[in-house]
Amino acid sequence: MPVNQDWEDRVAAAWAAFDEYPEERAADFRGVIDALVAELPEGSPLGPFERACAWDSTGHSDKAVPLYREALALGLSEVSGYKGRRAKIQMSSSLRNVGRAEEGVTLLTPELEARSDELDDAVRATLALCLSSLGRDREGLSLVLGALAPHLPRYQRSMANYARALVEPED
């Protein structure tokens, strides 16, 4: 069965019900996702992506990383640029969780230059966490302040300038 809006709607409904699964029923939730993935055509990058998300969301970053990697290798970004970007954000977070923050920085840094969308702040927040795990707190704080500045009711220019000053060399 090819991917269609009905499948996407059922996946969205499964994720909307995620909080109804207590920790001890995490495997049940992953089973729901696995059943939906089983409907996909062979080689669809959506399968490993959804499975990675399910493992990640149930506390198994170690199992999620290879699935995110597989989804991206199968062309997830070409099928859905949005889901491809989500995979990079989520994989970077998972890499950080398993002690491989440098890989997360490498994966996410190019996303700072990617076409802007609603995930920009998530890119910066996750990259900031990876940088902090590497002892690069000033760079991380700069990213977070830069992401926060446009959302402030006042002080946008000041906060953006402070963010830049954290990483620019002093005169």
DSSP file (Angstrom, degrees, kcal/mol; ACC not computed):
  #  RESIDUE AA STRUCTURE BP1 BP2  ACC     N-H-->O    O-->H-N    N-H-->O    O-->H-N    TCO  KAPPA ALPHA  PHI   PSI    X-CA   Y-CA   Z-CA
    1    1 A M              0   0    0      0, 0.0     3,-0.1     0, 0.0     2,-0.0   0.000 360.0 360.0 360.0 121.4    0.0    0.0    0.0
    2    2 A P        -     0   0    0      0, 0.0     2,-0.2     0, 0.0     5,-0.2  -0.290 360.0 -88.6 -70.9 159.4    1.6    3.3   -1.0
    3    3 A V        +     0   0    0      4,-0.1     2,-0.3     3,-0.1    37,-0.0  -0.482  59.9 159.3 -68.3 132.7    1.8    6.2    1.4
    4    4 A N     >  -     0   0    0     -2,-0.2     4,-2.4    -3,-0.1     5,-0.2  -0.838  57.0 -85.5-142.9-178.5   -1.2    8.4    1.3
    5    5 A Q  H  > S+     0   0    0     -2,-0.3     4,-2.8     1,-0.2     5,-0.2   0.851 124.4  57.9 -63.5 -34.2   -3.0   10.9    3.4
    6    6 A D  H  > S+     0   0    0      2,-0.2     4,-2.2     1,-0.2    -1,-0.2   0.935 108.6  45.7 -60.6 -45.4   -4.9    8.2    5.2
    7    7 A W  H  > S+     0   0    0      2,-0.2     4,-2.4     1,-0.2    -2,-0.2   0.940 113.2  49.4 -62.3 -46.9   -1.7    6.6    6.3
    8    8 A E  H  X S+     0   0    0     -4,-2.4     4,-2.6     1,-0.2    -2,-0.2   0.896 110.8  51.1 -58.7 -40.6   -0.2    9.9    7.3
    9    9 A D  H  X S+     0   0    0     -4,-2.8     4,-2.3     2,-0.2    -1,-0.2   0.889 109.7  49.2 -65.1 -39.4   -3.4   10.7    9.3
   10   10 A R  H  X S+     0   0    0     -4,-2.2     4,-2.1     2,-0.2    -2,-0.2   0.874 111.2  49.5 -69.1 -36.0   -3.2    7.3   11.1
   11   11 A V  H  X S+     0   0    0     -4,-2.4     4,-2.4     2,-0.2    -2,-0.2   0.935 111.4  49.2 -64.6 -45.7    0.5    7.9   12.0
   12   12 A A  H  X S+     0   0    0     -4,-2.6     4,-2.2     1,-0.2    -2,-0.2   0.893 110.6  50.9 -60.4 -39.8   -0.4   11.4   13.3
   13   13 A A  H  X S+     0   0    0     -4,-2.3     4,-1.3     2,-0.2    -1,-0.2   0.893 108.2  52.2 -65.7 -39.4   -3.2    9.9   15.4
   14   14 A A  H  < S+     0   0    0     -4,-2.1     3,-0.4     1,-0.2    -2,-0.2   0.934 112.3  45.3 -61.4 -44.8   -0.8    7.3   16.8
   15   15 A W  H >< S+     0   0    0     -4,-2.4     3,-1.3     1,-0.2     4,-0.3   0.856 107.5  57.7 -68.6 -33.2    1.6   10.0   17.9
   16   16 A A  H 3< S+     0   0    0     -4,-2.2     3,-0.3     1,-0.3    -1,-0.2   0.801 109.3  46.9 -64.5 -27.3   -1.3   12.1   19.3
   17   17 A A  T >< S+     0   0    0     -4,-1.3     3,-2.1    -3,-0.4     4,-0.3   0.390  80.9 106.1 -92.7   2.7   -2.1    9.2   21.5
   18   18 A F  G X  S+     0   0    0     -3,-1.3     3,-2.1     1,-0.3    -1,-0.2   0.862  72.9  58.0 -52.4 -43.1    1.5    8.7   22.6
   19   19 A D  G 3  S+     0   0    0     -3,-0.3    -1,-0.3    -4,-0.3    -2,-0.1   0.630  92.6  70.1 -67.5 -11.4    1.0   10.1   26.1
   20   20 A E  G <  S+     0   0    0     -3,-2.1    -1,-0.3     1,-0.1    -2,-0.2   0.567  84.3  81.7 -79.1  -7.7   -1.7    7.5   26.7
   21   21 A Y  S <  S-     0   0    0     -3,-2.1    -1,-0.1    -4,-0.3     5,-0.0  -0.858  75.7-147.9-100.9 106.4    1.1    4.8   26.8
   22   22 A P    >   -     0   0    0      0, 0.0     3,-2.8     0, 0.0    -2,-0.1  -0.249  35.1 -95.6 -65.6 164.4    2.8    4.7   30.2
   23   23 A E  G >  S+     0   0    0      1,-0.3     3,-1.6     2,-0.2     4,-0.2   0.838 125.3  58.5 -50.9 -39.0    6.4    3.8   30.3
   24   24 A E  G 3  S+     0   0    0      1,-0.3    -1,-0.3     2,-0.1     3,-0.2   0.606 106.8  49.5 -71.7  -8.5    5.7    0.1   31.0
   25   25 A R  G X> S+     0   0    0     -3,-2.8     4,-1.6     1,-0.1     3,-0.6   0.099  72.8 114.9-112.5  21.2    3.6    0.0   27.8
   26   26 A A  H <> S+     0   0    0     -3,-1.6     4,-2.4     1,-0.3     5,-0.2   0.869  74.1  56.8 -58.2 -37.7    6.3    1.6   25.5
   27   27 A A  H 3> S+     0   0    0     -4,-0.2     4,-1.9     1,-0.2    -1,-0.3   0.851 102.5  55.6 -64.1 -33.3    6.5   -1.7   23.6
   28   28 A D  H <> S+     0   0    0     -3,-0.6     4,-1.8     2,-0.2    -1,-0.2   0.916 107.9  48.2 -63.9 -42.7    2.8   -1.5   22.8
   29   29 A F  H  X S+     0   0    0     -4,-1.6     4,-2.0     1,-0.2     3,-0.3   0.942 110.3  50.6 -63.4 -46.2    3.3    2.0   21.3
   30   30 A R  H  X S+     0   0    0     -4,-2.4     4,-2.8     1,-0.2    -1,-0.2   0.851 107.0  56.7 -59.7 -33.0    6.2    0.8   19.2
   31   31 A G  H  X S+     0   0    0     -4,-1.9     4,-2.3     2,-0.2    -1,-0.2   0.885 103.9  51.9 -64.6 -39.4    4.0   -2.1   18.1
   32   32 A V  H  X S+     0   0    0     -4,-1.8     4,-1.7    -3,-0.3    -2,-0.2   0.931 113.0  45.0 -61.2 -45.5    1.4    0.4   16.8
   33   33 A I  H  X S+     0   0    0     -4,-2.0     4,-2.7     1,-0.2    -2,-0.2   0.917 110.9  53.5 -65.8 -42.8    4.1    2.2   14.8
   34   34 A D  H  X S+     0   0    0     -4,-2.8     4,-2.0     1,-0.2    -1,-0.2   0.889 107.0  52.5 -59.3 -39.2    5.6   -1.1   13.5
   35   35 A A  H  < S+     0   0    0     -4,-2.3     4,-0.5     2,-0.2    -1,-0.2   0.900 111.3  46.2 -64.3 -40.2    2.1   -2.1   12.2
   36   36 A L  H >< S+     0   0    0     -4,-1.7     3,-1.2     1,-0.2     4,-0.3   0.907 111.3  52.0 -67.0 -41.4    1.8    1.2   10.3
   37   37 A V  H >< S+     0   0    0     -4,-2.7     3,-1.9     1,-0.3    -2,-0.2   0.852  98.7  65.7 -62.9 -34.7    5.3    0.8    9.0
   38   38 A A  T 3< S+     0   0    0     -4,-2.0    -1,-0.3     1,-0.3    -2,-0.2   0.715  94.3  60.8 -61.9 -19.5    4.5   -2.7    7.8
   39   39 A E  T <  S+     0   0    0     -3,-1.2    -1,-0.3    -4,-0.5    -2,-0.2   0.619  86.7  98.4 -80.9 -13.2    2.0   -1.1    5.3
   40   40 A L  S <  S-     0   0    0     -3,-1.9     3,-0.1    -4,-0.3     2,-0.1  -0.359  84.2 -99.0 -77.4 154.2    4.8    0.9    3.6
   41   41 A P    >   -     0   0    0      0, 0.0     3,-1.8     0, 0.0     6,-0.2  -0.377  53.8 -84.3 -65.4 150.3    6.4   -0.2    0.3
   42   42 A E  T 3  S+     0   0    0      1,-0.3    -4,-0.0    -2,-0.1     0, 0.0  -0.276 115.8  20.1 -52.5 135.1    9.8   -1.9    0.6
   43   43 A G  T 3  S+     0   0    0      1,-0.3    -1,-0.3    -3,-0.1    -3,-0.0   0.505  82.0 151.1  82.8   4.2   12.6    0.6    0.9
   44   44 A S    X   -     0   0    0     -3,-1.8     3,-0.9     1,-0.2    -1,-0.3  -0.534  43.0-146.1 -69.4 130.7   10.5    3.5    2.0
   45   45 A P  T 3> S+     0   0    0      0, 0.0     4,-1.6     0, 0.0    -1,-0.2   0.674  93.2  73.1 -70.5 -14.8   12.5    5.9    4.2
   46   46 A L  H 3> S+     0   0    0      2,-0.2     4,-2.7     1,-0.2     5,-0.2   0.828  88.9  61.3 -67.8 -30.2    9.4    6.7    6.2
   47   47 A G  H <> S+     0   0    0     -3,-0.9     4,-2.4     2,-0.2     5,-0.2   0.980 108.0  38.0 -61.9 -59.4    9.6    3.2    7.8
   48   48 A P  H  > S+     0   0    0      0, 0.0     4,-2.6     0, 0.0    -1,-0.2   0.854 115.9  56.4 -63.1 -30.7   12.9    3.6    9.6
   49   49 A F  H  X S+     0   0    0     -4,-1.6     4,-2.5     2,-0.2    -2,-0.2   0.967 110.3  42.1 -63.2 -51.3   12.1    7.2   10.3
   50   50 A E  H  X S+     0   0    0     -4,-2.7     4,-2.1     1,-0.2    -1,-0.2   0.889 115.8  49.9 -64.5 -38.1    8.9    6.4   12.2
   51   51 A R  H  X S+     0   0    0     -4,-2.4     4,-2.6    -5,-0.2     5,-0.2   0.909 110.0  51.1 -66.0 -40.6   10.5    3.4   13.9
   52   52 A A  H  X S+     0   0    0     -4,-2.6     4,-3.1    -5,-0.2     5,-0.2   0.933 109.5  50.4 -60.5 -45.2   13.4    5.7   15.0
   53   53 A C  H  X S+     0   0    0     -4,-2.5     4,-2.9     1,-0.2    -1,-0.2   0.904 110.9  49.4 -58.9 -41.5   11.0    8.2   16.4
   54   54 A A  H  X S+     0   0    0     -4,-2.1     4,-0.9     2,-0.2    -2,-0.2   0.919 113.8  44.2 -66.5 -43.8    9.2    5.5   18.4
   55   55 A W  H ><>S+     0   0    0     -4,-2.6     5,-2.5     2,-0.2     3,-0.5   0.934 116.0  48.7 -64.1 -44.4   12.4    4.1   19.8
   56   56 A D  H ><5S+     0   0    0     -4,-3.1     3,-1.7     1,-0.2    -2,-0.2   0.926 110.0  50.4 -60.4 -47.3   13.7    7.6   20.6
   57   57 A S  H 3<5S+     0   0    0     -4,-2.9    -1,-0.2     1,-0.3    -2,-0.2   0.666 108.3  54.0 -69.8 -16.4   10.5    8.7   22.2
   58   58 A T  T <<5S-     0   0    0     -4,-0.9    -1,-0.3    -3,-0.5    -2,-0.2   0.120 127.7 -93.3-105.7  20.6   10.5    5.6   24.4
   59   59 A G  T < 5S+     0   0    0     -3,-1.7     2,-0.3     1,-0.1    -3,-0.2   0.713  90.2 117.4  87.4  22.4   14.0    6.2   25.8
   60   60 A H    >>< +     0   0    0     -5,-2.5     4,-1.6     1,-0.2     3,-0.9  -0.533  19.7 157.3-124.1  67.1   16.1    4.2   23.4
   61   61 A S  H 3> S+     0   0    0     -2,-0.3     4,-2.2     1,-0.2    -1,-0.2   0.846  74.2  62.5 -56.2 -35.4   18.4    6.6   21.6
   62   62 A D  H 34 S+     0   0    0      1,-0.2    -1,-0.2     2,-0.2    -2,-0.1   0.850 108.2  40.8 -62.3 -35.1   20.9    3.8   20.9
   63   63 A K  H <> S+     0   0    0     -3,-0.9     4,-0.7     1,-0.1    -1,-0.2   0.736 113.1  56.3 -82.7 -24.3   18.3    1.9   18.8
   64   64 A A  H  X S+     0   0    0     -4,-1.6     4,-2.7     2,-0.2     3,-0.4   0.891  93.3  66.8 -75.1 -40.9   17.0    5.1   17.2
   65   65 A V  H  X S+     0   0    0     -4,-2.2     4,-2.5     1,-0.3     5,-0.2   0.902 101.5  45.2 -53.0 -52.1   20.4    6.4   15.7
   66   66 A P  H  > S+     0   0    0      0, 0.0     4,-2.1     0, 0.0    -1,-0.3   0.850 113.7  51.6 -64.3 -29.7   20.9    3.6   13.2
   67   67 A L  H  X S+     0   0    0     -4,-0.7     4,-2.6    -3,-0.4    -2,-0.2   0.902 109.6  48.2 -72.0 -40.8   17.3    3.9   12.1
   68   68 A Y  H  X S+     0   0    0     -4,-2.7     4,-2.5     2,-0.2     5,-0.2   0.936 112.1  50.9 -60.3 -44.6   17.5    7.6   11.5
   69   69 A R  H  X S+     0   0    0     -4,-2.5     4,-2.3    -5,-0.3    -2,-0.2   0.907 110.9  48.3 -59.4 -43.1   20.7    7.0    9.6
   70   70 A E  H  X S+     0   0    0     -4,-2.1     4,-2.1     2,-0.2    -1,-0.2   0.922 109.8  51.9 -63.4 -45.2   19.0    4.4    7.5
   71   71 A A  H  <>S+     0   0    0     -4,-2.6     5,-2.0     1,-0.2     4,-0.2   0.918 112.3  45.8 -59.2 -44.5   16.0    6.7    6.8
   72   72 A L  H ><5S+     0   0    0     -4,-2.5     3,-1.3     1,-0.2     5,-0.3   0.901 111.7  51.7 -66.3 -40.3   18.3    9.5    5.6
   73   73 A A  H 3<5S+     0   0    0     -4,-2.3    -1,-0.2     1,-0.3    -2,-0.2   0.823 105.5  56.2 -65.4 -30.7   20.4    7.1    3.5
   74   74 A L  T 3<5S-     0   0    0     -4,-2.1    -1,-0.3    -5,-0.2    -2,-0.2   0.471 129.0 -95.5 -81.0  -1.5   17.1    5.9    1.8
   75   75 A G  T X>5 +     0   0    0     -3,-1.3     4,-1.9    -4,-0.2     3,-0.9   0.772  66.9 155.3  98.5  27.9   16.3    9.5    0.8
   76   76 A L  H 3><S+     0   0    0     -5,-2.0     4,-3.1     1,-0.3     8,-0.4   0.892  75.7  56.3 -54.3 -41.3   14.0   10.7    3.6
   77   77 A S  H 34 S+     0   0    0     -5,-0.3    -1,-0.3     1,-0.2     7,-0.1   0.811 107.8  48.4 -63.8 -28.9   15.0   14.3    2.8
   78   78 A E  H <4 S+     0   0    0     -3,-0.9     3,-0.3    -6,-0.2    -1,-0.2   0.851 113.9  45.8 -77.7 -35.1   13.9   13.9   -0.8
   79   79 A V  H  < S+     0   0    0     -4,-1.9     2,-0.3     1,-0.3    -2,-0.2   0.900 138.8   0.2 -71.8 -41.9   10.6   12.3    0.2
   80   80 A S     X  -     0   0    0     -4,-3.1     4,-2.7    -5,-0.2    -1,-0.3  -0.826  57.7-164.9-152.1 105.5    9.9   15.0    2.8
   81   81 A G  H  > S+     0   0    0     -2,-0.3     4,-2.2    -3,-0.3     5,-0.2   0.872  95.5  53.9 -57.3 -37.1   12.4   17.8    3.5
   82   82 A Y  H  > S+     0   0    0      2,-0.2     4,-2.4     1,-0.2    -1,-0.2   0.938 111.1  42.9 -64.2 -48.5   10.6   18.5    6.7
   83   83 A K  H  > S+     0   0    0      2,-0.2     4,-2.7     1,-0.2    -2,-0.2   0.849 111.8  56.0 -68.9 -32.6   10.9   14.9    8.0
   84   84 A G  H  X S+     0   0    0     -4,-2.7     4,-1.8    -8,-0.4    -1,-0.2   0.916 109.4  45.8 -62.5 -42.0   14.5   14.8    6.8
   85   85 A R  H  X S+     0   0    0     -4,-2.2     4,-2.3     2,-0.2    -2,-0.2   0.908 111.3  51.9 -67.6 -40.9   15.3   17.9    8.9
   86   86 A R  H  X S+     0   0    0     -4,-2.4     4,-3.1     1,-0.2     5,-0.3   0.919 107.3  53.9 -58.8 -42.9   13.4   16.4   11.9
   87   87 A A  H  X S+     0   0    0     -4,-2.7     4,-2.8     1,-0.2     5,-0.2   0.897 108.7  48.7 -60.0 -40.6   15.5   13.2   11.5
   88   88 A K  H  X S+     0   0    0     -4,-1.8     4,-2.1     2,-0.2    -1,-0.2   0.912 113.7  46.1 -66.6 -42.0   18.7   15.2   11.6
   89   89 A I  H  X S+     0   0    0     -4,-2.3     4,-2.1     2,-0.2    -2,-0.2   0.956 117.5  42.9 -62.4 -50.9   17.6   17.1   14.7
   90   90 A Q  H  X S+     0   0    0     -4,-3.1     4,-2.4     1,-0.2    -2,-0.2   0.876 113.7  50.8 -67.8 -38.4   16.4   14.0   16.5
   91   91 A M  H  X S+     0   0    0     -4,-2.8     4,-3.1    -5,-0.3    -1,-0.2   0.902 109.0  52.3 -66.3 -39.1   19.4   11.9   15.5
   92   92 A S  H  X S+     0   0    0     -4,-2.1     4,-2.2    -5,-0.2    -2,-0.2   0.915 110.1  48.4 -61.8 -42.1   21.7   14.7   16.8
   93   93 A S  H  X S+     0   0    0     -4,-2.1     4,-2.2     2,-0.2    -2,-0.2   0.921 113.2  47.5 -62.4 -43.7   19.9   14.7   20.1
   94   94 A S  H  X S+     0   0    0     -4,-2.4     4,-1.5     2,-0.2    -2,-0.2   0.899 108.9  53.8 -65.4 -40.6   20.2   10.9   20.2
   95   95 A L  H  <>S+     0   0    0     -4,-3.1     5,-3.4     1,-0.2     3,-0.3   0.920 109.2  49.5 -58.9 -42.6   23.8   11.0   19.3
   96   96 A R  H ><5S+     0   0    0     -4,-2.2     3,-1.7     4,-0.2     5,-0.3   0.918 107.4  54.9 -60.3 -43.3   24.4   13.4   22.2
   97   97 A N  H 3<5S+     0   0    0     -4,-2.2    -1,-0.2     1,-0.3    -2,-0.2   0.780 109.1  47.4 -63.4 -26.9   22.4   11.0   24.5
   98   98 A V  T 3<5S-     0   0    0     -4,-1.5    -1,-0.3    -3,-0.3    -2,-0.2   0.193 126.0 -97.4-101.3  16.6   24.8    8.1   23.6
   99   99 A G  T < 5S+     0   0    0     -3,-1.7    -3,-0.2    -5,-0.1     3,-0.2   0.708  95.8 110.1  83.0  20.7   27.9   10.2   24.1
  100  100 A R    >>< +     0   0    0     -5,-3.4     4,-1.3    -6,-0.2     3,-0.8  -0.318  26.3 144.2-122.5  49.7   28.6   11.1   20.5
  101  101 A A  H 3>  +     0   0    0     -5,-0.3     4,-2.3     1,-0.2    -5,-0.2   0.809  66.2  63.7 -60.3 -33.1   27.8   14.8   20.6
  102  102 A E  H 3> S+     0   0    0      1,-0.2     4,-2.3     2,-0.2    -1,-0.2   0.895 101.9  50.7 -60.7 -39.2   30.5   15.7   18.1
  103  103 A E  H <> S+     0   0    0     -3,-0.8     4,-2.4     1,-0.2    -1,-0.2   0.880 108.2  53.3 -64.0 -37.1   28.7   13.7   15.5
  104  104 A G  H  X S+     0   0    0     -4,-1.3     4,-2.4     2,-0.2     5,-0.2   0.901 108.4  49.2 -63.2 -41.5   25.5   15.6   16.4
  105  105 A V  H  X S+     0   0    0     -4,-2.3     4,-2.5     2,-0.2    -2,-0.2   0.927 111.5  49.5 -62.4 -45.2   27.4   18.9   15.9
  106  106 A T  H  < S+     0   0    0     -4,-2.3    -2,-0.2     1,-0.2    -1,-0.2   0.894 113.9  45.7 -61.5 -40.9   28.7   17.7   12.5
  107  107 A L  H  < S+     0   0    0     -4,-2.4     4,-0.2     1,-0.2    -1,-0.2   0.888 120.1  37.7 -70.2 -39.9   25.2   16.6   11.4
  108  108 A L  H >X S+     0   0    0     -4,-2.4     3,-1.5    -5,-0.2     4,-0.6   0.769  94.3  79.6 -89.0 -26.4   23.3   19.8   12.5
  109  109 A T  G >< S+     0   0    0     -4,-2.5     3,-1.7     1,-0.3     4,-0.4   0.883  91.8  53.3 -53.3 -43.6   25.8   22.6   11.7
  110  110 A P  G >4 S+     0   0    0      0, 0.0     3,-1.4     0, 0.0     4,-0.3   0.785  96.8  69.2 -62.7 -22.8   24.9   22.6    8.0
  111  111 A E  G X4 S+     0   0    0     -3,-1.5     3,-0.5     1,-0.3    -2,-0.2   0.690  83.3  71.4 -68.6 -17.0   21.2   23.0    9.0
  112  112 A L  G << S+     0   0    0     -3,-1.7    -1,-0.3    -4,-0.6    -3,-0.1   0.795 105.4  39.5 -65.4 -26.1   22.0   26.5   10.3
  113  113 A E  G <  S+     0   0    0     -3,-1.4    -1,-0.2    -4,-0.4    -2,-0.2   0.418  95.7 110.9-101.2  -1.3   22.4   27.5    6.6
  114  114 A A  S <  S-     0   0    0     -3,-0.5     3,-0.1    -4,-0.3    -3,-0.0  -0.181  87.5 -69.1 -71.1 165.7   19.4   25.4    5.3
  115  115 A R        -     0   0    0      1,-0.1    -1,-0.2     5,-0.0     2,-0.1  -0.321  64.3-107.0 -54.3 132.9   16.2   26.9    4.1
  116  116 A S        +     0   0    0     -3,-0.1     2,-0.3     2,-0.1    -1,-0.1  -0.373  54.6 146.0 -69.5 139.5   14.4   28.5    7.0
  117  117 A D    >   -     0   0    0     -2,-0.1     3,-1.8    -3,-0.1     4,-0.2  -0.879  65.4 -71.2-154.4-172.1   11.3   26.8    8.5
  118  118 A E  T 3  S+     0   0    0      1,-0.3     3,-0.3    -2,-0.3     4,-0.3   0.585 123.0  65.0 -67.2  -8.8    9.6   26.3   11.8
  119  119 A L  T 3> S+     0   0    0      1,-0.2     4,-2.4     2,-0.1    -1,-0.3   0.458  70.7  98.7 -91.8  -1.6   12.3   23.9   12.9
  120  120 A D  H <> S+     0   0    0     -3,-1.8     4,-2.2     1,-0.2    -1,-0.2   0.902  84.3  46.6 -52.6 -46.9   15.1   26.5   12.9
  121  121 A D  H  > S+     0   0    0     -3,-0.3     4,-2.8    -4,-0.2    -1,-0.2   0.862 110.3  52.9 -68.1 -34.4   14.8   27.0   16.7
  122  122 A A  H  > S+     0   0    0     -4,-0.3     4,-2.5     2,-0.2     5,-0.3   0.883 107.7  52.6 -66.4 -37.4   14.9   23.3   17.3
  123  123 A V  H  X S+     0   0    0     -4,-2.4     4,-2.6     2,-0.2    -2,-0.2   0.960 113.1  43.7 -58.9 -50.7   18.0   23.0   15.2
  124  124 A R  H  X S+     0   0    0     -4,-2.2     4,-2.5     1,-0.2    -2,-0.2   0.897 113.9  49.6 -64.7 -41.9   19.7   25.7   17.3
  125  125 A A  H  X S+     0   0    0     -4,-2.8     4,-1.9     2,-0.2    -1,-0.2   0.929 114.8  43.8 -64.0 -44.9   18.5   24.3   20.6
  126  126 A T  H  X S+     0   0    0     -4,-2.5     4,-2.3     2,-0.2    -2,-0.2   0.904 113.9  50.1 -68.8 -40.8   19.7   20.8   19.8
  127  127 A L  H  X S+     0   0    0     -4,-2.6     4,-2.8    -5,-0.3    -1,-0.2   0.899 108.4  54.3 -62.4 -39.6   23.0   22.0   18.4
  128  128 A A  H  X S+     0   0    0     -4,-2.5     4,-2.6    -5,-0.2    -2,-0.2   0.904 108.0  49.4 -60.9 -41.8   23.4   24.1   21.6
  129  129 A L  H  X S+     0   0    0     -4,-1.9     4,-2.2     2,-0.2    -1,-0.2   0.919 111.3  49.0 -63.6 -43.2   22.9   21.0   23.8
  130  130 A C  H  X S+     0   0    0     -4,-2.3     4,-0.9     2,-0.2    -2,-0.2   0.931 112.4  48.4 -61.0 -45.0   25.5   19.1   21.7
  131  131 A L  H ><>S+     0   0    0     -4,-2.8     5,-2.9     1,-0.2     3,-0.8   0.906 109.8  52.1 -62.0 -41.9   28.0   22.0   22.0
  132  132 A S  H ><5S+     0   0    0     -4,-2.6     3,-2.0     1,-0.3     5,-0.2   0.894 104.0  56.8 -61.9 -39.8   27.4   22.2   25.7
  133  133 A S  H 3<5S+     0   0    0     -4,-2.2    -1,-0.3     1,-0.3    -2,-0.2   0.754 107.3  50.5 -62.5 -22.2   28.1   18.4   26.0
  134  134 A L  T <<5S-     0   0    0     -4,-0.9    -1,-0.3    -3,-0.8    -2,-0.2   0.303 124.3-104.6 -96.7   7.9   31.5   19.2   24.4
  135  135 A G  T < 5S+     0   0    0     -3,-2.0     2,-0.4     1,-0.1     3,-0.2   0.676  87.2 124.0  78.5  17.6   32.3   22.0   26.8
  136  136 A R     >< +     0   0    0     -5,-2.9     4,-1.9     1,-0.2     3,-0.2  -0.417  22.9 148.7-106.4  55.2   31.5   24.7   24.2
  137  137 A D  H  >  +     0   0    0     -2,-0.4     4,-3.2    -5,-0.2     5,-0.2   0.835  64.2  57.1 -62.4 -38.3   28.9   26.4   26.3
  138  138 A R  H  > S+     0   0    0     -3,-0.2     4,-2.2     1,-0.2    -1,-0.2   0.914 109.0  46.9 -62.4 -41.6   29.5   30.0   25.0
  139  139 A E  H  > S+     0   0    0     -3,-0.2     4,-2.0     2,-0.2    -1,-0.2   0.920 114.2  48.0 -64.6 -42.5   28.7   28.8   21.4
  140  140 A G  H  X S+     0   0    0     -4,-1.9     4,-2.3     2,-0.2    -2,-0.2   0.924 111.5  49.2 -63.3 -45.3   25.6   27.0   22.6
  141  141 A L  H  X S+     0   0    0     -4,-3.2     4,-2.9     1,-0.2     5,-0.3   0.886 108.3  55.0 -62.2 -38.6   24.4   30.0   24.6
  142  142 A S  H  X S+     0   0    0     -4,-2.2     4,-2.3    -5,-0.2    -1,-0.2   0.921 109.0  47.5 -59.6 -44.7   25.0   32.2   21.6
  143  143 A L  H  X S+     0   0    0     -4,-2.0     4,-2.1     2,-0.2    -2,-0.2   0.921 113.2  47.7 -62.4 -44.5   22.8   29.9   19.5
  144  144 A V  H  X S+     0   0    0     -4,-2.3     4,-2.4     2,-0.2    -2,-0.2   0.923 113.2  46.9 -66.3 -44.4   20.0   29.8   22.1
  145  145 A L  H  X S+     0   0    0     -4,-2.9     4,-2.6     1,-0.2    -1,-0.2   0.903 111.6  52.0 -63.8 -39.6   20.0   33.6   22.6
  146  146 A G  H  < S+     0   0    0     -4,-2.3    -1,-0.2    -5,-0.3    -2,-0.2   0.876 112.3  45.9 -63.0 -37.1   20.0   34.1   18.9
  147  147 A A  H  < S+     0   0    0     -4,-2.1     4,-0.3    -5,-0.2    -2,-0.2   0.859 115.7  46.5 -72.4 -35.7   17.0   31.8   18.6
  148  148 A L  H >X S+     0   0    0     -4,-2.4     3,-2.0     1,-0.2     4,-0.6   0.861  94.3  77.0 -74.3 -36.6   15.2   33.4   21.5
  149  149 A A  G >< S+     0   0    0     -4,-2.6     3,-1.5     1,-0.3    -1,-0.2   0.837  89.8  52.8 -48.7 -48.6   15.7   37.0   20.5
  150  150 A P  G 34 S+     0   0    0      0, 0.0    -1,-0.3     0, 0.0    -2,-0.1   0.723 106.8  55.7 -64.4 -17.5   13.1   37.2   17.7
  151  151 A H  G <4 S+     0   0    0     -3,-2.0    -2,-0.2    -4,-0.3    -3,-0.1   0.547  84.8 102.1 -90.8  -8.1   10.4   35.9   20.1
  152  152 A L  S << S-     0   0    0     -3,-1.5     4,-0.2    -4,-0.6     3,-0.1  -0.501  70.7-138.2 -78.3 144.1   10.9   38.6   22.8
  153  153 A P  S    S+     0   0    0      0, 0.0     2,-0.3     0, 0.0    -1,-0.1   0.762  89.2   6.7 -71.8 -22.3    8.4   41.4   23.0
  154  154 A R  S    S+     0   0    0      1,-0.1    -3,-0.0    -5,-0.1    -2,-0.0  -0.922 113.5  45.5-145.9 168.2   11.3   43.8   23.5
  155  155 A Y     >  +     0   0    0     -2,-0.3     4,-2.8     1,-0.1     5,-0.3   0.631  60.9 138.6  73.0  16.1   15.1   43.7   23.5
  156  156 A Q  H  > S+     0   0    0      1,-0.2     4,-2.4     2,-0.2     5,-0.2   0.943  74.5  44.5 -57.8 -48.4   15.4   41.7   20.2
  157  157 A R  H  > S+     0   0    0      1,-0.2     4,-2.3     2,-0.2    -1,-0.2   0.924 114.3  49.3 -64.2 -44.2   18.3   43.8   18.9
  158  158 A S  H  > S+     0   0    0      1,-0.2     4,-2.7     2,-0.2    -1,-0.2   0.936 112.9  46.2 -60.8 -47.3   20.2   43.7   22.3
  159  159 A M  H  X S+     0   0    0     -4,-2.8     4,-2.5     1,-0.2    -1,-0.2   0.894 111.8  51.4 -65.4 -39.1   19.8   40.0   22.7
  160  160 A A  H  X S+     0   0    0     -4,-2.4     4,-2.0    -5,-0.3    -1,-0.2   0.906 112.1  47.5 -63.3 -40.1   20.9   39.3   19.1
  161  161 A N  H  X S+     0   0    0     -4,-2.3     4,-2.5     2,-0.2    -2,-0.2   0.905 111.4  50.0 -66.9 -41.6   23.9   41.5   19.7
  162  162 A Y  H  X S+     0   0    0     -4,-2.7     4,-1.3     2,-0.2    -2,-0.2   0.896 108.7  53.7 -63.0 -39.1   24.8   39.8   23.0
  163  163 A A  H  X S+     0   0    0     -4,-2.5     4,-0.5     1,-0.2     3,-0.4   0.931 111.0  45.1 -61.1 -45.8   24.4   36.4   21.2
  164  164 A R  H >X S+     0   0    0     -4,-2.0     4,-1.9     1,-0.2     3,-1.4   0.909 108.0  58.0 -63.8 -41.5   26.9   37.5   18.5
  165  165 A A  H 3< S+     0   0    0     -4,-2.5    -1,-0.2     1,-0.3    -2,-0.2   0.770  95.1  66.3 -62.3 -26.2   29.3   38.9   21.1
  166  166 A L  H 3< S+     0   0    0     -4,-1.3    -1,-0.3    -3,-0.4    -2,-0.2   0.789 116.3  24.4 -65.3 -26.9   29.5   35.6   22.9
  167  167 A V  H << S+     0   0    0     -3,-1.4    -2,-0.2    -4,-0.5    -1,-0.2   0.570 100.9  92.4-117.6 -12.7   31.3   34.0   19.9
  168  168 A E  S  < S-     0   0    0     -4,-1.9     2,-0.0     1,-0.1     0, 0.0  -0.620  85.0-103.0 -82.9 143.8   33.0   36.9   18.1
  169  169 A P        -     0   0    0      0, 0.0     2,-0.2     0, 0.0    -1,-0.1  -0.351  38.6-111.9 -64.3 144.1   36.5   37.7   19.0
  170  170 A E              0   0    0      1,-0.1    -5,-0.0    -3,-0.0     0, 0.0  -0.509 360.0 360.0 -75.9 144.8   36.9   40.7   21.3
  171  171 A D              0   0    0     -2,-0.2    -1,-0.1     0, 0.0     0, 0.0   0.464 360.0 360.0 -76.2 360.0   38.6   43.8   19.8
